[in-house]
Amino acid sequence: MVRSLYLKIVGTFIGVVLVSICLSYLLTPYSLDKEKIFKEELSKISIVLAEVIQMSGPENISNLIEEFDDLDFEVLITDGDHIIYKMEGDSSIPIHQADIDEILEHSFDDPVVRVDQNNPSARIIGIPIDVSGENYALITRIDYEDEFEDLQQGIFVSLVIVLLIGSLLIFLASTYLVKPIRKMTHAARKIAKGDFSVRIEKKNRRNQDEVGELIDSFNHMTAELEKIDAMRADFVSNVSHEIQSPLTSIKGFTKAIMDDVVPRENQKEYLQIIYQEIERMSRLSDNLLRIASLDSEHHPYNPSSYRLDEQIRNSILTTEPQWNSKNIDIQLDLEPVEIYADKDLMDQVWLNLITNAIKYSNENEIIQIGISIQSGQIKVAVRDYGIGIPKDELASVFGRFYKVDRSRNRSIDGNGLGLSIVKKILTIHKFSIDVESEEDVGSTFTVNIPINQ
C-alpha cells in the first residue's frame, strides 16, 4: 500500500466531508425549527389565497383554487352557518364553530394556525375574509411532509455538490502543499548519500508559512552538515599529517642506524630525535583522547571552591623549565580570589595558555599574567609579546589543529589542539575567553569567569 501525504490530505478531507454530510442529514430535522419555518410559509400562502378570493368574488373561487393544484391542500370557506366553498380530501377538515369564531375575531394579517389532530404533519390555517360584503373564515388544510422531505433532499444534494467540488479543489491544493515536502525528501536522500551541498529553493512570495520555516531549517541543517563534513575531512587530514610526520622521521632515522649509515658517535643524537618524535606522538594521542572525552559530555566534572591565584602560581612553577630556558621574565599581578570550578580541568587551561605564550615568545621577552575583577567578572589575562596572530585568523584560533605559522610548524613544538581544549573546558564551565592580537606585537588571552560561579 502506497502511503503518501498527498493521498492522506485528500483522503482526510473527503472523510471529514462525508461524515459531515451524514451528520448534517441526520441532524437537520432537529436543528431546523420546522414549526416556525412552515407556519410562516403556510400563513403567506393562505394570505395570498385570501387576497385573490376577495378580489375575484365568490363566482370565481373554483377556478382560482384550480390554479393552486400544485399544492396538497384542502379549502373550506364558511361562516359557521353557511358554506360558500368546500374542497376536501378523504376526510373533512376538523373544524368547530368555536374555531370559526376565533378566526373571525383575528385580523387578516394574523391567521390562526392549528395542528391537525388526525395528521401531525398537517396544519389548519384560518383567515377572516370579506366575500360580497360578508365575513367568512377561509380555512385551509395543508400537509407539508413532502415539502420538508424535499428540503432535506435539497440540503443533501447541496452537500454532495460541496463534496465533489471540495474534493477537486483539495486534490489540486494538496499538490501545492506536498510539492516542497517532496523536494525535501529528494534532498534528504542526496544528503544520505553524502552530498551536503544540496539546497532547496525558497520562493519568497509562496513560502512565508510553516513550510517556508521548514525549508529554512532544512537548508540551515545541510549548511551545518556541510561544515561538519569539511571539518571532519580537515580533522582526518591534520591527524594523518601529525602522525605521518613523526613516523617518517622515526622510520628514516631508525633505518639509518640499522644500516650503519650513522656513525656510532652520532647515534645518540639520532636516538634523541627519535625519542622526541615519539613524545610528540604521545602528546598528540593524549590530546585527541582528551578532546574525545570532553566532546562526549561524559568527562568527569567535579567542581569545588579554591584559590585561583594560587592555582596560577603553581602552573607557572610547573612551566618553569620552559620559560627559564628562553630567559623569559614572568610578571604577575594576581589579586587573591576564589572560584568554583573543576580544579583539574582548569589546571589544563592555565598550563595550555602559559605554555602557548612561552612557545610563541622570543628569548629574553616578558609574559604578563594578571587577575582582576571588572563588571561582575573575574578576568584572567595572559599576555605575551611574541609573533602574534594575523587579524584574519583570529576567528579560527580555537579551531582544532590551528597553528599560527603553519610553515614553521616543525620548528615550533605543538599540534594545534591546546587552545581547542581550552575552549572546550571553559564552555563546560560556562566561562568565556577573548583574544586580542597583532602580528609581531603579541597576543592577550583573557578568561572571563562570572563572580556568581
Summary of the structure (lengths in Angstrom):
residues: 453
radius of gyration: 49.1
end to end distance: 58.5
largest distance: 154.7
contacts: 1239
relative contact order: 0.06
helix: 56%
strand: 19%
